[in-house]
Amino acid sequence: MKSIEKFENGTFLENEQKSEAACIVVRAYQTAVKYGSDNLIFGDTLWERNVPEISKILKNEGFDEITITNAGTELMDILACFNEQGYRTVGMTKVKTDKPSFENPDKKLIVNGIVLIRF
């Protein structure tokens, strides 16, 4: 990761009024620097509620590619196994289930899914 002065000297957080999303982006930057990654690395601190603001920050700061990890779930390990077998992640989808929705028990739950294609 190339050094980004405003992330290093704290002016980025000052300009963003130390929002939760800005703090998460800085932590992702620090993690990338620590491990020598060219991409920001978002780990277990990433929450759905922060994604819209984080996405805006990433766009404004010119980050087009990021890495997301999560040690709290085996999903990344499962995706890595499929990757080793020649599959690549190509997108997201919505999947209907037979389970009742938490908000409205009369409706069925719709969950997010990841689409993989074998290359």
N, C-alpha and C positions, 0 to 999 in steps of 0.2 A: 504494500500500500504506500503510495507516495504521501509525503508529509503534507498536511493541509494546515496552514498556519492558524487560521481562525479556530480550528478544532484544538490545536495544540495550546494556544494562548488564552483560550476561554472566551474570546469575543463572540463566537458563534452562540454560545449559551446565553450570554448577556443580551444579544440581539433577539433571541427567541424567548426571552423572559423565563429561561430555565423551565420550559414546558416539559411535561413528562415525555412527550414524543421526541423532543430535541435531546433530552438526556439519553434516551434509548439509542438515537442515532449516534451520539458521541461515544456511547459504550460500544456500539457495533464497530465504529472506527477504531477505537482503542484495541478491541479484540483482533481486528484485521492487522493492525500494526504489530501487535504482540506475536501473532502467528505467521506473519509474512504473507498474508493473503492480498491479492489484488482487488478483492471485493469486500465490501462491508460484511461483517458476520453478525447476524441477528440470532441470538440464542433464546434461552428460556425467559427472557424479559419481554418478549414480544407478545402483545395482547391485541385481540381484535379491535378493541375500542381505540387503539392508537394508530391503526393502519392508515386511515384517511389522512391524518396529519403527517405521519411519517412519509407516506407516498408524496405528499406535497413538498416536504423538505427534500426528499431524494430528487424529485424533478427539478426543484429550484437550484440544487447544488450539483446537478449534472450526473447523478448516479443512475446509470441505465441497467446495471447488473448487480445483483446482491446475492448473498448466500444466507439461507435460513437453516438453522440446526435446532434440535430440541432433544435434550437428553432425557426428558421426562416421558417420552413415548418411544415405542419401538418402530413407529412409522418410518423414520429415516433409515433404520436398519433394514426394514422390509423393502423400501424403495431401492436401497443400495444393492440388495440381493437381486432384485429384478434387473437393475442396471447391469450387474455382472452377467446376467443371462441374455443381454442384448436389447433390453427394453429401455426406452427413454420417456421421460415425462414430457407431455406435449400440451397439457392444459388441464382445466378444471371443468367439472360438470355438477349438476344437481341430480340427486337420486331419490326417488320416492321410496318410502318404507311402509311397512304395515303397522309401525308403532304410532301411538297417538302423539300429537304435538303437545309440547309442554304448555304453550300459550292457550291452545284450544283443543281439548281432548277429542272433540268431534272431527277434527281434521288429522290427516296423516302427517307424520314428521317427514320433512325433506332435509337430506343431509348433503354435505359437500363431498365430492369424490375427485380423485386424481385420475386423469386419463394417461395411459401408457401405451406406446406403440413399439413393437419389435422391429429393430432395424437389421 
